[in-house]
Amino acid sequence: MALKEKQAAALSGELLIPMAAAIGAALSGRTDEQVAEQFDVSLQFAAWRMNEPFQRGHRSGDDLGARNGQGSRAVG
């Protein structure tokens, strides 16, 4: 993915589901369905935002660690 595309994806993600909200929801055990409904986004988009901070090498997720020990949170 080109740099501009990555930047656009990051910005749109932040506008629709702020990273702090995604992290808080994931750590509190909220399901993808609950987050999708709360933010009025697709289930796929909610799942992407909920998992993004926990992917290996993601800047904001480095200090969080993986919730399931494999580099991503367990999907609800």
All heavy atoms as TSV, in Angstrom:
chain	resi	resn	atom	element	x	y	z
A	1	MET	N	N	0.847	-1.170	0.000
A	1	MET	CA	C	0.000	0.000	0.000
A	1	MET	C	C	0.897	1.239	0.000
A	1	MET	O	O	1.858	1.308	0.756
A	1	MET	CB	C	-0.911	-0.031	1.232
A	1	MET	CG	C	-1.874	1.115	1.280
A	1	MET	SD	S	-2.973	1.172	2.735
A	1	MET	CE	C	-3.941	-0.283	2.530
A	2	ALA	N	N	0.561	2.191	-0.808
A	2	ALA	CA	C	1.327	3.429	-0.903
A	2	ALA	C	C	1.156	4.267	0.365
A	2	ALA	O	O	0.164	4.131	1.083
A	2	ALA	CB	C	0.871	4.232	-2.114
A	3	LEU	N	N	2.121	5.127	0.629
A	3	LEU	CA	C	2.107	5.954	1.838
A	3	LEU	C	C	0.830	6.772	1.953
A	3	LEU	O	O	0.205	6.825	3.017
A	3	LEU	CB	C	3.330	6.865	1.868
A	3	LEU	CG	C	3.415	7.826	3.049
A	3	LEU	CD1	C	3.438	7.060	4.373
A	3	LEU	CD2	C	4.626	8.719	2.926
A	4	LYS	N	N	0.403	7.405	0.864
A	4	LYS	CA	C	-0.811	8.222	0.910
A	4	LYS	C	C	-2.032	7.379	1.245
A	4	LYS	O	O	-2.923	7.817	1.968
A	4	LYS	CB	C	-1.030	8.956	-0.414
A	4	LYS	CG	C	-0.099	10.115	-0.616
A	4	LYS	CD	C	-0.436	10.856	-1.889
A	4	LYS	CE	C	0.515	12.005	-2.083
A	4	LYS	NZ	N	0.189	12.790	-3.264
A	5	GLU	N	N	-2.083	6.152	0.736
A	5	GLU	CA	C	-3.206	5.271	1.038
A	5	GLU	C	C	-3.203	4.872	2.512
A	5	GLU	O	O	-4.251	4.812	3.145
A	5	GLU	CB	C	-3.163	4.029	0.157
A	5	GLU	CG	C	-3.429	4.336	-1.299
A	5	GLU	CD	C	-3.174	3.143	-2.194
A	5	GLU	OE1	O	-2.458	2.208	-1.775
A	5	GLU	OE2	O	-3.677	3.146	-3.321
A	6	LYS	N	N	-2.025	4.607	3.058
A	6	LYS	CA	C	-1.917	4.277	4.483
A	6	LYS	C	C	-2.360	5.451	5.342
A	6	LYS	O	O	-3.071	5.278	6.333
A	6	LYS	CB	C	-0.482	3.885	4.837
A	6	LYS	CG	C	-0.085	2.536	4.311
A	6	LYS	CD	C	1.342	2.200	4.700
A	6	LYS	CE	C	1.766	0.875	4.125
A	6	LYS	NZ	N	3.139	0.523	4.467
A	7	GLN	N	N	-1.935	6.651	4.949
A	7	GLN	CA	C	-2.319	7.837	5.702
A	7	GLN	C	C	-3.826	8.079	5.628
A	7	GLN	O	O	-4.451	8.436	6.628
A	7	GLN	CB	C	-1.554	9.058	5.185
A	7	GLN	CG	C	-0.076	9.005	5.499
A	7	GLN	CD	C	0.718	10.105	4.819
A	7	GLN	OE1	O	0.343	10.605	3.754
A	7	GLN	NE2	N	1.842	10.468	5.429
A	8	ALA	N	N	-4.408	7.868	4.465
A	8	ALA	CA	C	-5.855	8.049	4.304
A	8	ALA	C	C	-6.623	7.024	5.137
A	8	ALA	O	O	-7.634	7.356	5.771
A	8	ALA	CB	C	-6.239	7.939	2.832
A	9	ALA	N	N	-6.155	5.782	5.152
A	9	ALA	CA	C	-6.813	4.738	5.945
A	9	ALA	C	C	-6.727	5.068	7.436
A	9	ALA	O	O	-7.702	4.907	8.173
A	9	ALA	CB	C	-6.183	3.380	5.660
A	10	ALA	N	N	-5.568	5.554	7.858
A	10	ALA	CA	C	-5.391	5.912	9.275
A	10	ALA	C	C	-6.309	7.064	9.663
A	10	ALA	O	O	-6.954	7.035	10.718
A	10	ALA	CB	C	-3.938	6.258	9.559
A	11	LEU	N	N	-6.391	8.075	8.809
A	11	LEU	CA	C	-7.234	9.229	9.103
A	11	LEU	C	C	-8.707	8.847	9.127
A	11	LEU	O	O	-9.433	9.219	10.050
A	11	LEU	CB	C	-6.987	10.350	8.085
A	11	LEU	CG	C	-7.856	11.592	8.253
A	11	LEU	CD1	C	-7.643	12.219	9.619
A	11	LEU	CD2	C	-7.567	12.594	7.138
A	12	SER	N	N	-9.148	8.094	8.135
A	12	SER	CA	C	-10.563	7.714	8.102
A	12	SER	C	C	-10.911	6.831	9.301
A	12	SER	O	O	-11.974	6.964	9.898
A	12	SER	CB	C	-10.912	7.004	6.791
A	12	SER	OG	O	-10.222	5.772	6.687
A	13	GLY	N	N	-9.990	5.942	9.666
A	13	GLY	CA	C	-10.227	5.105	10.834
A	13	GLY	C	C	-10.362	5.925	12.093
A	13	GLY	O	O	-11.250	5.687	12.927
A	14	GLU	N	N	-9.506	6.902	12.251
A	14	GLU	CA	C	-9.536	7.759	13.444
A	14	GLU	C	C	-10.810	8.588	13.500
A	14	GLU	O	O	-11.365	8.823	14.572
A	14	GLU	CB	C	-8.300	8.658	13.465
A	14	GLU	CG	C	-8.105	9.416	14.748
A	14	GLU	CD	C	-7.852	8.546	15.974
A	14	GLU	OE1	O	-7.401	7.397	15.838
A	14	GLU	OE2	O	-8.109	9.031	17.092
A	15	LEU	N	N	-11.295	9.020	12.340
A	15	LEU	CA	C	-12.521	9.812	12.305
A	15	LEU	C	C	-13.750	8.975	12.658
A	15	LEU	O	O	-14.672	9.458	13.314
A	15	LEU	CB	C	-12.708	10.448	10.919
A	15	LEU	CG	C	-11.710	11.541	10.562
A	15	LEU	CD1	C	-11.880	11.946	9.103
A	15	LEU	CD2	C	-11.859	12.739	11.480
A	16	LEU	N	N	-13.774	7.731	12.218
A	16	LEU	CA	C	-14.944	6.884	12.447
A	16	LEU	C	C	-14.934	6.199	13.809
A	16	LEU	O	O	-15.969	6.127	14.473
A	16	LEU	CB	C	-15.065	5.847	11.331
A	16	LEU	CG	C	-15.393	6.421	9.962
A	16	LEU	CD1	C	-15.248	5.356	8.888
A	16	LEU	CD2	C	-16.793	7.008	9.953
A	17	ILE	N	N	-13.785	5.668	14.213
A	17	ILE	CA	C	-13.630	5.060	15.541
A	17	ILE	C	C	-12.264	5.494	16.058
A	17	ILE	O	O	-11.237	4.956	15.643
A	17	ILE	CB	C	-13.694	3.519	15.505
A	17	ILE	CG1	C	-14.996	3.024	14.890
A	17	ILE	CG2	C	-13.532	2.957	16.924
A	17	ILE	CD1	C	-15.085	1.502	14.781
A	18	PRO	N	N	-12.219	6.489	16.945
A	18	PRO	CA	C	-10.934	6.946	17.466
A	18	PRO	C	C	-10.147	5.800	18.105
A	18	PRO	O	O	-10.728	4.899	18.720
A	18	PRO	CB	C	-11.323	8.001	18.512
A	18	PRO	CG	C	-12.688	8.461	18.081
A	18	PRO	CD	C	-13.346	7.255	17.472
A	19	MET	N	N	-8.832	5.817	17.947
A	19	MET	CA	C	-7.988	4.738	18.450
A	19	MET	C	C	-8.187	4.516	19.941
A	19	MET	O	O	-8.255	3.380	20.404
A	19	MET	CB	C	-6.515	5.034	18.144
A	19	MET	CG	C	-5.582	3.899	18.524
A	19	MET	SD	S	-5.900	2.354	17.635
A	19	MET	CE	C	-5.464	2.827	15.977
A	20	ALA	N	N	-8.278	5.592	20.715
A	20	ALA	CA	C	-8.469	5.442	22.161
A	20	ALA	C	C	-9.765	4.691	22.458
A	20	ALA	O	O	-9.810	3.848	23.362
A	20	ALA	CB	C	-8.475	6.811	22.839
A	21	ALA	N	N	-10.810	4.960	21.692
A	21	ALA	CA	C	-12.082	4.263	21.886
A	21	ALA	C	C	-11.962	2.800	21.481
A	21	ALA	O	O	-12.512	1.911	22.152
A	21	ALA	CB	C	-13.188	4.950	21.084
A	22	ALA	N	N	-11.252	2.532	20.394
A	22	ALA	CA	C	-11.063	1.146	19.942
A	22	ALA	C	C	-10.280	0.340	20.967
A	22	ALA	O	O	-10.626	-0.798	21.284
A	22	ALA	CB	C	-10.359	1.122	18.584
A	23	ILE	N	N	-9.220	0.933	21.501
A	23	ILE	CA	C	-8.408	0.248	22.503
A	23	ILE	C	C	-9.219	0.003	23.770
A	23	ILE	O	O	-9.236	-1.099	24.326
A	23	ILE	CB	C	-7.124	1.048	22.817
A	23	ILE	CG1	C	-6.196	1.030	21.596
A	23	ILE	CG2	C	-6.421	0.500	24.048
A	23	ILE	CD1	C	-5.025	1.990	21.699
A	24	GLY	N	N	-9.918	1.023	24.225
A	24	GLY	CA	C	-10.732	0.879	25.427
A	24	GLY	C	C	-11.802	-0.181	25.272
A	24	GLY	O	O	-12.036	-0.993	26.173
A	25	ALA	N	N	-12.449	-0.201	24.117
A	25	ALA	CA	C	-13.490	-1.193	23.864
A	25	ALA	C	C	-12.909	-2.601	23.819
A	25	ALA	O	O	-13.469	-3.540	24.389
A	25	ALA	CB	C	-14.216	-0.869	22.559
A	26	ALA	N	N	-11.764	-2.744	23.163
A	26	ALA	CA	C	-11.133	-4.063	23.063
A	26	ALA	C	C	-10.711	-4.572	24.433
A	26	ALA	O	O	-10.950	-5.727	24.781
A	26	ALA	CB	C	-9.934	-4.013	22.118
A	27	LEU	N	N	-10.092	-3.713	25.213
A	27	LEU	CA	C	-9.603	-4.134	26.520
A	27	LEU	C	C	-10.728	-4.381	27.519
A	27	LEU	O	O	-10.554	-5.131	28.476
A	27	LEU	CB	C	-8.611	-3.102	27.077
A	27	LEU	CG	C	-7.296	-2.995	26.301
A	27	LEU	CD1	C	-6.430	-1.892	26.883
A	27	LEU	CD2	C	-6.555	-4.322	26.287
A	28	SER	N	N	-11.876	-3.749	27.286
A	28	SER	CA	C	-13.009	-3.971	28.191
A	28	SER	C	C	-13.870	-5.154	27.758
A	28	SER	O	O	-14.864	-5.462	28.400
A	28	SER	CB	C	-13.865	-2.707	28.300
A	28	SER	OG	O	-14.539	-2.458	27.078
A	29	GLY	N	N	-13.476	-5.803	26.657
A	29	GLY	CA	C	-14.183	-7.002	26.224
A	29	GLY	C	C	-15.413	-6.772	25.378
A	29	GLY	O	O	-16.211	-7.677	25.168
A	30	ARG	N	N	-15.580	-5.557	24.857
A	30	ARG	CA	C	-16.728	-5.288	23.986
A	30	ARG	C	C	-16.568	-6.059	22.688
A	30	ARG	O	O	-15.474	-6.264	22.198
A	30	ARG	CB	C	-16.830	-3.792	23.701
A	30	ARG	CG	C	-16.949	-3.028	25.000
A	30	ARG	CD	C	-17.872	-1.873	25.084
A	30	ARG	NE	N	-18.953	-1.846	24.179
A	30	ARG	CZ	C	-19.241	-0.779	23.430
A	30	ARG	NH1	N	-18.486	0.294	23.495
A	30	ARG	NH2	N	-20.268	-0.791	22.622
A	31	THR	N	N	-17.666	-6.484	22.129
A	31	THR	CA	C	-17.618	-7.254	20.881
A	31	THR	C	C	-17.548	-6.315	19.681
A	31	THR	O	O	-17.884	-5.127	19.775
A	31	THR	CB	C	-18.861	-8.142	20.730
A	31	THR	OG1	O	-20.020	-7.307	20.567
A	31	THR	CG2	C	-19.041	-9.072	21.919
A	32	ASP	N	N	-17.128	-6.874	18.564
A	32	ASP	CA	C	-17.102	-6.108	17.318
A	32	ASP	C	C	-18.505	-5.615	16.980
A	32	ASP	O	O	-18.674	-4.494	16.507
A	32	ASP	CB	C	-16.550	-6.962	16.171
A	32	ASP	CG	C	-15.106	-7.389	16.409
A	32	ASP	OD1	O	-14.386	-6.682	17.145
A	32	ASP	OD2	O	-14.710	-8.428	15.865
A	33	GLU	N	N	-19.496	-6.446	17.229
A	33	GLU	CA	C	-20.884	-6.076	16.949
A	33	GLU	C	C	-21.309	-4.864	17.777
A	33	GLU	O	O	-21.968	-3.952	17.270
A	33	GLU	CB	C	-21.824	-7.258	17.219
A	33	GLU	CG	C	-21.685	-8.398	16.232
A	33	GLU	CD	C	-20.552	-9.384	16.580
A	33	GLU	OE1	O	-19.838	-9.198	17.607
A	33	GLU	OE2	O	-20.372	-10.329	15.801
A	34	GLN	N	N	-20.953	-4.841	19.052
A	34	GLN	CA	C	-21.310	-3.715	19.916
A	34	GLN	C	C	-20.644	-2.424	19.436
A	34	GLN	O	O	-21.281	-1.366	19.403
A	34	GLN	CB	C	-20.894	-4.005	21.361
A	34	GLN	CG	C	-21.711	-5.080	22.024
A	34	GLN	CD	C	-21.129	-5.503	23.364
A	34	GLN	OE1	O	-19.914	-5.519	23.550
A	34	GLN	NE2	N	-22.008	-5.868	24.291
A	35	VAL	N	N	-19.378	-2.516	19.058
A	35	VAL	CA	C	-18.649	-1.334	18.592
A	35	VAL	C	C	-19.202	-0.864	17.248
A	35	VAL	O	O	-19.380	0.335	17.023
A	35	VAL	CB	C	-17.138	-1.621	18.524
A	35	VAL	CG1	C	-16.377	-0.470	17.881
A	35	VAL	CG2	C	-16.601	-1.906	19.924
A	36	ALA	N	N	-19.504	-1.799	16.362
A	36	ALA	CA	C	-20.076	-1.433	15.060
A	36	ALA	C	C	-21.392	-0.685	15.249
A	36	ALA	O	O	-21.632	0.336	14.590
A	36	ALA	CB	C	-20.292	-2.686	14.211
A	37	GLU	N	N	-22.210	-1.164	16.164
A	37	GLU	CA	C	-23.500	-0.504	16.415
A	37	GLU	C	C	-23.290	0.871	17.047
A	37	GLU	O	O	-23.923	1.845	16.642
A	37	GLU	CB	C	-24.357	-1.374	17.328
A	37	GLU	CG	C	-25.749	-0.811	17.537
A	37	GLU	CD	C	-26.631	-1.749	18.329
A	37	GLU	OE1	O	-26.512	-2.979	18.155
A	37	GLU	OE2	O	-27.440	-1.247	19.117
A	38	GLN	N	N	-22.398	0.957	18.032
A	38	GLN	CA	C	-22.160	2.232	18.718
A	38	GLN	C	C	-21.671	3.313	17.768
A	38	GLN	O	O	-22.109	4.457	17.842
A	38	GLN	CB	C	-21.144	2.050	19.840
A	38	GLN	CG	C	-20.800	3.349	20.553
A	38	GLN	CD	C	-19.717	3.193	21.596
A	38	GLN	OE1	O	-19.279	2.097	21.911
A	38	GLN	NE2	N	-19.277	4.310	22.153
A	39	PHE	N	N	-20.763	2.963	16.851
A	39	PHE	CA	C	-20.164	3.952	15.961
A	39	PHE	C	C	-20.807	3.975	14.578
A	39	PHE	O	O	-20.350	4.718	13.702
A	39	PHE	CB	C	-18.654	3.716	15.853
A	39	PHE	CG	C	-17.927	4.067	17.128
A	39	PHE	CD1	C	-17.633	3.099	18.066
A	39	PHE	CD2	C	-17.549	5.378	17.389
A	39	PHE	CE1	C	-16.973	3.419	19.243
A	39	PHE	CE2	C	-16.889	5.717	18.560
A	39	PHE	CZ	C	-16.604	4.733	19.497
A	40	ASP	N	N	-21.830	3.157	14.384
A	40	ASP	CA	C	-22.559	3.114	13.117
A	40	ASP	C	C	-21.630	2.850	11.932
A	40	ASP	O	O	-21.600	3.590	10.951
A	40	ASP	CB	C	-23.351	4.404	12.902
A	40	ASP	CG	C	-24.382	4.265	11.792
A	40	ASP	OD1	O	-24.846	3.142	11.533
A	40	ASP	OD2	O	-24.712	5.294	11.167
A	41	VAL	N	N	-20.835	1.771	12.069
A	41	VAL	CA	C	-19.931	1.339	11.009
A	41	VAL	C	C	-20.182	-0.139	10.742
A	41	VAL	O	O	-20.891	-0.809	11.493
A	41	VAL	CB	C	-18.444	1.566	11.388
A	41	VAL	CG1	C	-18.156	3.046	11.577
A	41	VAL	CG2	C	-18.060	0.779	12.622
A	42	SER	N	N	-19.588	-0.651	9.671
A	42	SER	CA	C	-19.755	-2.067	9.348
A	42	SER	C	C	-19.033	-2.935	10.378
A	42	SER	O	O	-18.100	-2.491	11.061
A	42	SER	CB	C	-19.191	-2.369	7.955
A	42	SER	OG	O	-17.774	-2.282	7.977
A	43	LEU	N	N	-19.470	-4.165	10.466
A	43	LEU	CA	C	-18.838	-5.126	11.360
A	43	LEU	C	C	-17.366	-5.318	10.984
A	43	LEU	O	O	-16.490	-5.386	11.854
A	43	LEU	CB	C	-19.586	-6.464	11.304
A	43	LEU	CG	C	-19.087	-7.565	12.217
A	43	LEU	CD1	C	-19.131	-7.141	13.669
A	43	LEU	CD2	C	-19.915	-8.816	12.004
A	44	GLN	N	N	-17.076	-5.366	9.692
A	44	GLN	CA	C	-15.704	-5.549	9.230
A	44	GLN	C	C	-14.819	-4.371	9.640
A	44	GLN	O	O	-13.669	-4.563	10.046
A	44	GLN	CB	C	-15.659	-5.727	7.698
A	44	GLN	CG	C	-16.287	-6.992	7.205
A	44	GLN	CD	C	-17.810	-6.912	7.105
A	44	GLN	OE1	O	-18.427	-5.867	7.299
A	44	GLN	NE2	N	-18.427	-8.043	6.803
A	45	PHE	N	N	-15.356	-3.156	9.525
A	45	PHE	CA	C	-14.579	-1.981	9.907
A	45	PHE	C	C	-14.330	-1.974	11.407
A	45	PHE	O	O	-13.216	-1.691	11.865
A	45	PHE	CB	C	-15.290	-0.688	9.474
A	45	PHE	CG	C	-14.432	0.535	9.674
A	45	PHE	CD1	C	-13.530	0.917	8.708
A	45	PHE	CD2	C	-14.533	1.281	10.839
A	45	PHE	CE1	C	-12.719	2.033	8.898
A	45	PHE	CE2	C	-13.728	2.392	11.033
A	45	PHE	CZ	C	-12.825	2.770	10.060
A	46	ALA	N	N	-15.345	-2.292	12.190
A	46	ALA	CA	C	-15.182	-2.345	13.645
A	46	ALA	C	C	-14.135	-3.385	14.025
A	46	ALA	O	O	-13.276	-3.129	14.869
A	46	ALA	CB	C	-16.512	-2.652	14.319
A	47	ALA	N	N	-14.174	-4.542	13.389
A	47	ALA	CA	C	-13.200	-5.597	13.687
A	47	ALA	C	C	-11.791	-5.125	13.348
A	47	ALA	O	O	-10.847	-5.354	14.113
A	47	ALA	CB	C	-13.542	-6.865	12.910
A	48	TRP	N	N	-11.625	-4.445	12.223
A	48	TRP	CA	C	-10.308	-3.934	11.830
A	48	TRP	C	C	-9.785	-2.942	12.863
A	48	TRP	O	O	-8.639	-3.041	13.309
A	48	TRP	CB	C	-10.393	-3.271	10.451
A	48	TRP	CG	C	-9.136	-2.564	10.049
A	48	TRP	CD1	C	-7.924	-3.131	9.766
A	48	TRP	CD2	C	-8.961	-1.153	9.907
A	48	TRP	NE1	N	-7.000	-2.151	9.448
A	48	TRP	CE2	C	-7.612	-0.928	9.527
A	48	TRP	CE3	C	-9.808	-0.064	10.047
A	48	TRP	CZ2	C	-7.107	0.344	9.293
A	48	TRP	CZ3	C	-9.302	1.199	9.811
A	48	TRP	CH2	C	-7.960	1.393	9.442
A	49	ARG	N	N	-10.627	-1.986	13.278
A	49	ARG	CA	C	-10.181	-0.979	14.246
A	49	ARG	C	C	-9.902	-1.597	15.608
A	49	ARG	O	O	-8.992	-1.183	16.315
A	49	ARG	CB	C	-11.226	0.130	14.394
A	49	ARG	CG	C	-11.241	1.102	13.259
A	49	ARG	CD	C	-9.937	1.804	13.053
A	49	ARG	NE	N	-9.774	2.921	13.957
A	49	ARG	CZ	C	-8.698	3.676	14.018
A	49	ARG	NH1	N	-7.672	3.444	13.238
A	49	ARG	NH2	N	-8.616	4.674	14.869
A	50	MET	N	N	-10.691	-2.597	15.998
A	50	MET	CA	C	-10.494	-3.228	17.303
A	50	MET	C	C	-9.210	-4.051	17.316
A	50	MET	O	O	-8.574	-4.194	18.350
A	50	MET	CB	C	-11.683	-4.127	17.625
A	50	MET	CG	C	-12.987	-3.376	17.769
A	50	MET	SD	S	-13.239	-2.731	19.394
A	50	MET	CE	C	-13.686	-4.230	20.234
A	51	ASN	N	N	-8.812	-4.614	16.188
A	51	ASN	CA	C	-7.604	-5.438	16.118
A	51	ASN	C	C	-6.350	-4.636	15.809
A	51	ASN	O	O	-5.252	-5.039	16.189
A	51	ASN	CB	C	-7.768	-6.533	15.064
A	51	ASN	CG	C	-8.605	-7.669	15.574
A	51	ASN	OD1	O	-8.310	-8.261	16.596
A	51	ASN	ND2	N	-9.671	-7.966	14.863
A	52	GLU	N	N	-6.502	-3.528	15.112
A	52	GLU	CA	C	-5.341	-2.766	14.630
A	52	GLU	C	C	-4.311	-2.445	15.711
A	52	GLU	O	O	-3.115	-2.652	15.498
A	52	GLU	CB	C	-5.816	-1.480	13.938
A	52	GLU	CG	C	-4.696	-0.709	13.311
A	52	GLU	CD	C	-5.163	0.595	12.700
A	52	GLU	OE1	O	-6.253	1.087	13.037
A	52	GLU	OE2	O	-4.405	1.132	11.885
A	53	PRO	N	N	-4.692	-1.971	16.894
A	53	PRO	CA	C	-3.670	-1.619	17.888
A	53	PRO	C	C	-2.875	-2.816	18.408
A	53	PRO	O	O	-1.807	-2.651	18.974
A	53	PRO	CB	C	-4.457	-0.993	19.036
A	53	PRO	CG	C	-5.804	-0.735	18.520
A	53	PRO	CD	C	-6.017	-1.630	17.341
A	54	PHE	N	N	-3.390	-4.013	18.231
A	54	PHE	CA	C	-2.774	-5.200	18.796
A	54	PHE	C	C	-1.956	-5.993	17.781
A	54	PHE	O	O	-1.419	-7.039	18.108
A	54	PHE	CB	C	-3.848	-6.087	19.436
A	54	PHE	CG	C	-4.611	-5.336	20.492
A	54	PHE	CD1	C	-5.835	-4.766	20.191
A	54	PHE	CD2	C	-4.088	-5.170	21.759
A	54	PHE	CE1	C	-6.536	-4.048	21.158
A	54	PHE	CE2	C	-4.773	-4.460	22.725
A	54	PHE	CZ	C	-6.005	-3.896	22.425
A	55	GLN	N	N	-1.880	-5.499	16.548
A	55	GLN	CA	C	-1.080	-6.171	15.526
A	55	GLN	C	C	0.394	-5.917	15.787
A	55	GLN	O	O	0.783	-4.831	16.197
A	55	GLN	CB	C	-1.448	-5.675	14.118
A	55	GLN	CG	C	-2.882	-5.955	13.738
A	55	GLN	CD	C	-3.204	-7.426	13.706
A	55	GLN	OE1	O	-2.445	-8.220	13.191
A	55	GLN	NE2	N	-4.333	-7.792	14.278
A	56	ARG	N	N	1.217	-6.904	15.553
A	56	ARG	CA	C	2.665	-6.744	15.764
A	56	ARG	C	C	3.206	-5.620	14.906
A	56	ARG	O	O	2.885	-5.517	13.735
A	56	ARG	CB	C	3.388	-8.032	15.412
A	56	ARG	CG	C	3.098	-9.098	16.409
A	56	ARG	CD	C	3.933	-10.312	16.159
A	56	ARG	NE	N	3.477	-11.306	17.130
A	56	ARG	CZ	C	3.571	-12.593	16.974
A	56	ARG	NH1	N	4.126	-13.084	15.893
A	56	ARG	NH2	N	3.137	-13.412	17.890
A	57	GLY	N	N	4.039	-4.801	15.532
A	57	GLY	CA	C	4.693	-3.725	14.804
A	57	GLY	C	C	3.872	-2.461	14.682
A	57	GLY	O	O	4.346	-1.469	14.186
A	58	HIS	N	N	2.626	-2.476	15.144
A	58	HIS	CA	C	1.823	-1.258	15.087
A	58	HIS	C	C	2.330	-0.310	16.155
A	58	HIS	O	O	2.464	-0.673	17.299
A	58	HIS	CB	C	0.347	-1.580	15.309
A	58	HIS	CG	C	-0.537	-0.402	15.075
A	58	HIS	ND1	N	-0.695	0.591	16.001
A	58	HIS	CD2	C	-1.280	-0.053	14.008
A	58	HIS	CE1	C	-1.530	1.513	15.519
A	58	HIS	NE2	N	-1.891	1.138	14.314
A	59	ARG	N	N	2.601	0.902	15.766
A	59	ARG	CA	C	3.212	1.862	16.657
A	59	ARG	C	C	2.452	2.019	17.964
A	59	ARG	O	O	3.025	1.959	19.029
A	59	ARG	CB	C	3.296	3.212	15.951
A	59	ARG	CG	C	4.567	3.906	16.168
A	59	ARG	CD	C	4.669	5.168	15.384
A	59	ARG	NE	N	3.376	5.691	15.024
A	59	ARG	CZ	C	3.165	6.553	14.071
A	59	ARG	NH1	N	4.138	7.003	13.365
A	59	ARG	NH2	N	1.966	6.997	13.787
A	60	SER	N	N	1.138	2.265	17.937
A	60	SER	CA	C	0.424	2.499	19.175
A	60	SER	C	C	0.170	1.245	19.967
A	60	SER	O	O	-0.144	1.327	21.124
A	60	SER	CB	C	-0.892	3.201	18.953
A	60	SER	OG	O	-1.292	3.318	17.681
A	61	GLY	N	N	0.301	0.071	19.349
A	61	GLY	CA	C	0.025	-1.153	20.064
A	61	GLY	C	C	1.236	-1.826	20.659
A	61	GLY	O	O	1.103	-2.790	21.393
A	62	ASP	N	N	2.431	-1.289	20.390
A	62	ASP	CA	C	3.649	-1.943	20.868
A	62	ASP	C	C	3.663	-2.136	22.372
A	62	ASP	O	O	4.107	-3.154	22.866
A	62	ASP	CB	C	4.889	-1.157	20.447
A	62	ASP	CG	C	5.177	-1.312	18.968
A	62	ASP	OD1	O	4.626	-2.242	18.348
A	62	ASP	OD2	O	5.942	-0.497	18.438
A	63	ASP	N	N	3.165	-1.163	23.115
A	63	ASP	CA	C	3.210	-1.253	24.565
A	63	ASP	C	C	2.027	-2.026	25.142
A	63	ASP	O	O	2.010	-2.327	26.323
A	63	ASP	CB	C	3.216	0.150	25.180
A	63	ASP	CG	C	4.457	0.931	24.787
A	63	ASP	OD1	O	5.484	0.289	24.499
A	63	ASP	OD2	O	4.400	2.164	24.757
A	64	LEU	N	N	1.041	-2.336	24.318
A	64	LEU	CA	C	-0.150	-2.996	24.825
A	64	LEU	C	C	0.006	-4.500	24.911
A	64	LEU	O	O	-0.602	-5.137	25.759
A	64	LEU	CB	C	-1.356	-2.681	23.916
A	64	LEU	CG	C	-1.735	-1.213	23.825
A	64	LEU	CD1	C	-2.825	-1.038	22.786
A	64	LEU	CD2	C	-2.193	-0.689	25.161
A	65	GLY	N	N	0.779	-5.067	24.017
A	65	GLY	CA	C	0.903	-6.522	23.969
A	65	GLY	C	C	-0.309	-7.125	23.302
A	65	GLY	O	O	-1.339	-6.485	23.132
A	66	ALA	N	N	-0.178	-8.361	22.926
A	66	ALA	CA	C	-1.283	-9.048	22.262
A	66	ALA	C	C	-2.187	-9.661	23.309
A	66	ALA	O	O	-1.727	-10.207	24.299
A	66	ALA	CB	C	-0.739	-10.124	21.341
A	67	ARG	N	N	-3.473	-9.602	23.084
A	67	ARG	CA	C	-4.412	-10.146	24.046
A	67	ARG	C	C	-4.488	-11.658	23.972
A	67	ARG	O	O	-4.776	-12.299	24.957
A	67	ARG	CB	C	-5.789	-9.551	23.814
A	67	ARG	CG	C	-5.791	-8.091	24.209
A	67	ARG	CD	C	-7.161	-7.521	24.340
A	67	ARG	NE	N	-7.972	-8.344	25.193
A	67	ARG	CZ	C	-9.290	-8.290	25.222
A	67	ARG	NH1	N	-9.913	-7.470	24.445
A	67	ARG	NH2	N	-9.973	-9.061	26.014
A	68	ASN	N	N	-4.244	-12.229	22.815
A	68	ASN	CA	C	-4.336	-13.686	22.730
A	68	ASN	C	C	-2.978	-14.342	22.522
A	68	ASN	O	O	-2.912	-15.522	22.233
A	68	ASN	CB	C	-5.323	-14.119	21.638
A	68	ASN	CG	C	-4.823	-13.814	20.239
A	68	ASN	OD1	O	-3.712	-13.339	20.064
A	68	ASN	ND2	N	-5.637	-14.089	19.254
A	69	GLY	N	N	-1.913	-13.573	22.657
A	69	GLY	CA	C	-0.571	-14.119	22.555
A	69	GLY	C	C	-0.097	-14.377	21.142
A	69	GLY	O	O	0.958	-14.915	20.937
A	70	GLN	N	N	-0.882	-13.999	20.144
A	70	GLN	CA	C	-0.503	-14.259	18.765
A	70	GLN	C	C	-0.480	-13.009	17.919
A	70	GLN	O	O	-0.514	-13.078	16.711
A	70	GLN	CB	C	-1.454	-15.284	18.140
A	70	GLN	CG	C	-1.413	-16.613	18.857
A	70	GLN	CD	C	-2.413	-17.583	18.275
A	70	GLN	OE1	O	-3.155	-17.274	17.348
A	70	GLN	NE2	N	-2.447	-18.772	18.818
A	71	GLY	N	N	-0.468	-11.838	18.540
A	71	GLY	CA	C	-0.347	-10.607	17.774
A	71	GLY	C	C	-1.661	-9.941	17.438
A	71	GLY	O	O	-1.685	-8.937	16.773
A	72	SER	N	N	-2.778	-10.448	17.898
A	72	SER	CA	C	-4.050	-9.772	17.696
A	72	SER	C	C	-4.981	-10.126	18.833
A	72	SER	O	O	-4.818	-11.113	19.513
A	72	SER	CB	C	-4.690	-10.184	16.357
A	72	SER	OG	O	-4.988	-11.553	16.358
A	73	ARG	N	N	-5.964	-9.272	19.021
A	73	ARG	CA	C	-6.912	-9.543	20.101
A	73	ARG	C	C	-7.879	-10.621	19.632
A	73	ARG	O	O	-8.092	-10.806	18.443
A	73	ARG	CB	C	-7.635	-8.273	20.520
A	73	ARG	CG	C	-8.785	-7.963	19.639
A	73	ARG	CD	C	-9.598	-6.786	20.152
A	73	ARG	NE	N	-10.550	-6.527	19.120
A	73	ARG	CZ	C	-11.734	-7.114	19.035
A	73	ARG	NH1	N	-12.122	-7.932	19.958
A	73	ARG	NH2	N	-12.523	-6.877	18.024
A	74	ALA	N	N	-8.481	-11.280	20.569
A	74	ALA	CA	C	-9.477	-12.296	20.226
A	74	ALA	C	C	-10.712	-11.587	19.685
A	74	ALA	O	O	-11.217	-10.669	20.297
A	74	ALA	CB	C	-9.828	-13.122	21.466
A	75	VAL	N	N	-11.183	-11.985	18.540
A	75	VAL	CA	C	-12.352	-11.357	17.917
A	75	VAL	C	C	-13.600	-11.904	18.555
A	75	VAL	O	O	-13.765	-13.103	18.724
A	75	VAL	CB	C	-12.358	-11.613	16.390
A	75	VAL	CG1	C	-13.612	-11.048	15.773
A	75	VAL	CG2	C	-11.120	-11.021	15.762
A	76	GLY	N	N	-14.503	-10.943	18.957
A	76	GLY	CA	C	-15.737	-11.284	19.659
A	76	GLY	C	C	-16.620	-12.061	18.784
A	76	GLY	O	O	-17.507	-12.723	18.969
